[in-house]
Amino acid sequence: MLKINVIGKGNVGVSLVEAFQNKAIVNLIDSRDITHTLPKADINIVSVSDNAIEEVASRLKESDAILCHTSGSIPMDVLKRYGKNVGVFYPLQTFTASVTVDFFKIHFFLEANTPENLSILEKAASLLSPNIHITDSEKRRKLHLASVFACNFTNALASMAEEILKDSGIDFNVILPLMQQTVTKLELLKPKEAQTGPAVRGDSKVLDAHINMLADSPKKQEIYKLITEYISHH
């Protein structure tokens, strides 16, 4: 069995350790308390915030294990000064401590500095998911940017919708089927083909009414105008 150390007790690190249980020999290590040599492993996965990756890597004793991180936006090369075998083990998913993730559906994006190291990372990823992609750091950065739009910004917009509904005493749950259907359609159609609503119809009366309704919330009003303009001219 593969031996894997996961350094970092954040949402990603804890989820990875849980997913690897009974599939690999896995250890979860607190990144704030690296005061000793890590257990011997094939892979050391640094799973911490982007800003902390190099600092944590610098405290790891160099070994033959593949040193990799789980970031979508940080290049692989930042690890080269801390180990001779390096790579990236990036799971494309949002992780929250209280929510279980189905790893079988996750797409993994891998990179390594040698074919041999890449093969080991592929073996590790295949224990969790059949969806494995080999990509370089630049393409992964664009993937991460796209993911911020698709996930983080979408969630922020949902939060705004919740605030608007709360003002009217309407439960946010009533809008969930609408959001779920929006995502379901994207399995069949391209986003542009699936677009609906007053902006794509050019319904100026509805658009003006919505903008007026947001007069007391300038930030929401500006976001509404910007997204409406994007939809109208895209």
C-alpha positions in Angstrom: 0.0 0.0 0.0 1.1 3.5 -0.7 2.3 5.5 2.4 1.0 9.0 2.4 1.5 11.9 4.9 -1.0 14.7 4.7 0.3 17.9 6.3 -2.4 20.3 7.3 -5.6 19.8 9.3 -7.8 22.1 7.2 -10.9 21.0 5.3 -8.9 19.6 2.3 -6.4 17.7 4.4 -8.9 16.1 6.7 -11.1 15.1 3.8 -8.1 13.5 2.0 -7.1 11.5 5.0 -10.7 10.3 5.4 -10.9 9.3 1.8 -7.5 7.4 1.9 -8.6 5.4 4.9 -8.3 1.6 4.1 -6.9 2.4 0.7 -3.4 3.6 1.8 -1.3 4.0 4.9 -2.1 7.6 5.7 -1.1 10.0 8.5 -2.6 13.4 9.2 0.0 15.8 10.6 -0.6 19.3 12.1 1.3 21.8 10.0 1.7 24.0 13.1 3.6 21.3 15.0 6.2 19.9 12.6 9.0 19.4 15.1 10.2 15.9 14.1 10.9 13.8 11.0 7.7 12.8 9.3 6.8 9.1 9.1 8.4 7.4 6.1 6.2 7.9 3.1 5.9 7.7 -0.7 4.1 11.1 -0.8 4.1 14.1 1.5 1.0 16.2 0.6 1.2 19.8 2.0 -2.5 20.8 2.3 -2.4 24.3 3.8 -3.4 27.8 2.6 -1.5 29.1 -0.4 0.4 31.7 1.6 1.7 29.0 4.0 2.8 26.4 1.4 6.5 27.4 1.2 6.8 28.1 4.9 5.5 24.6 5.8 7.6 23.0 3.0 10.7 24.7 4.3 10.3 22.9 7.7 10.0 19.5 6.3 13.2 17.4 6.3 14.1 16.5 2.7 13.4 12.9 1.9 12.8 10.7 -1.2 9.1 11.1 -0.8 7.3 13.2 -3.4 6.6 16.6 -1.9 3.4 18.0 -3.4 0.7 20.6 -2.6 -3.0 20.7 -3.2 -3.3 24.3 -4.5 -4.9 25.3 -7.8 -3.0 28.6 -8.2 0.5 27.9 -6.8 3.1 26.7 -9.4 4.8 23.3 -8.7 8.2 24.9 -9.0 8.0 26.6 -5.6 8.6 23.2 -4.1 11.8 22.5 -5.9 14.1 24.1 -3.4 12.6 21.9 -0.6 12.8 18.5 -2.3 14.2 16.6 -5.3 10.8 14.9 -6.0 7.9 17.3 -6.3 4.4 17.5 -7.7 0.9 18.8 -7.4 -2.1 16.8 -6.2 -5.1 19.2 -6.8 -8.6 18.0 -6.2 -11.1 20.2 -8.0 -13.8 20.5 -5.3 -15.1 22.8 -2.6 -14.5 21.4 0.9 -16.4 22.2 4.1 -15.9 20.4 7.4 -19.6 19.6 8.0 -20.3 18.3 4.4 -19.3 14.9 3.1 -17.7 14.9 -0.3 -18.0 12.0 -2.9 -14.4 11.7 -4.0 -15.4 9.3 -6.8 -16.9 12.3 -8.6 -13.9 14.6 -8.0 -11.5 15.5 -10.9 -7.9 15.4 -9.8 -5.3 17.5 -11.6 -1.7 16.2 -11.3 1.7 17.5 -12.1 5.2 16.1 -11.3 8.8 16.8 -12.1 9.5 13.3 -13.5 7.4 10.6 -15.2 8.2 8.2 -12.3 6.8 10.7 -9.7 3.8 11.4 -11.9 3.0 7.7 -12.0 3.0 7.5 -8.2 0.7 10.5 -7.9 -1.6 8.9 -10.5 -1.6 5.7 -8.5 -2.6 7.7 -5.4 -5.4 9.6 -7.2 -6.8 6.4 -8.7 -7.4 5.1 -5.2 -10.0 7.9 -4.8 -11.4 8.7 -8.3 -11.3 7.6 -12.0 -11.2 11.3 -13.0 -7.5 12.0 -13.4 -6.0 14.8 -15.5 -2.3 15.7 -16.2 -1.8 19.4 -16.6 0.8 22.1 -16.1 0.8 24.9 -13.6 -0.3 27.6 -16.0 -3.4 25.6 -17.1 -4.2 24.8 -13.5 -4.1 28.5 -12.6 -6.7 29.2 -15.3 -8.7 26.2 -14.0 -8.6 27.7 -10.5 -9.7 31.1 -11.8 -12.6 29.5 -13.6 -13.5 27.7 -10.4 -13.7 30.9 -8.4 -16.3 32.2 -10.9 -18.2 28.9 -10.9 -18.1 28.1 -7.2 -17.1 31.0 -5.0 -18.8 33.8 -6.9 -22.0 31.6 -7.4 -22.1 31.0 -3.6 -21.7 34.7 -2.9 -24.6 35.5 -5.3 -26.7 32.8 -3.4 -25.8 34.6 -0.2 -27.2 37.9 -1.7 -30.3 36.1 -2.8 -30.7 34.7 0.8 -30.5 38.3 2.2 -33.1 39.6 -0.3 -35.5 36.7 0.6 -34.9 37.2 4.3 -36.1 40.8 4.0 -39.4 39.5 2.7 -39.7 36.6 5.2 -39.2 33.9 2.6 -37.2 30.8 3.4 -34.0 30.4 1.3 -34.8 26.7 0.7 -37.6 27.6 -1.8 -34.9 28.8 -4.2 -32.7 25.7 -4.0 -34.7 23.6 -6.6 -34.1 26.5 -9.0 -30.4 26.5 -8.3 -30.2 22.8 -8.6 -32.0 22.8 -12.0 -29.6 25.5 -13.2 -26.7 23.2 -12.6 -28.5 20.1 -13.9 -29.1 21.8 -17.2 -25.4 22.4 -17.6 -24.9 18.6 -18.0 -26.9 18.9 -21.3 -26.3 22.5 -22.5 -23.5 25.0 -22.7 -23.9 27.8 -20.1 -24.7 30.3 -22.9 -27.4 28.0 -24.3 -28.9 27.5 -20.8 -29.2 31.2 -19.9 -32.6 32.5 -19.1 -34.1 35.5 -17.4 -34.9 39.2 -18.1 -31.4 40.2 -19.2 -31.2 37.6 -22.0 -34.8 38.5 -23.1 -34.0 42.2 -23.0 -36.9 42.9 -20.7 -36.0 46.5 -19.8 -39.1 47.1 -17.6 -38.2 44.2 -15.3 -34.5 45.1 -15.3 -35.2 48.7 -14.3 -37.7 47.6 -11.6 -35.1 45.2 -10.1 -32.4 48.0 -10.1 -34.8 50.3 -8.4 -35.6 47.7 -5.8 -31.9 47.6 -4.9 -31.5 51.3 -4.3 -30.8 50.8 -0.6 -28.0 48.3 -1.4 -25.5 50.0 -3.8 -23.2 47.0 -3.9 -25.9 44.5 -4.9 -27.2 47.1 -7.4 -23.8 47.5 -9.0 -23.3 43.7 -9.2 -26.8 43.4 -10.8 -26.0 46.0 -13.4 -22.6 44.4 -14.3 -23.9 40.9 -14.6 -26.9 42.1 -16.6 -24.7 44.0 -19.0 -22.5 40.9 -19.4 -25.5 38.6 -20.1 -27.0 41.2 -22.5 -23.8 41.5 -24.6 -22.3 38.1 -24.3 
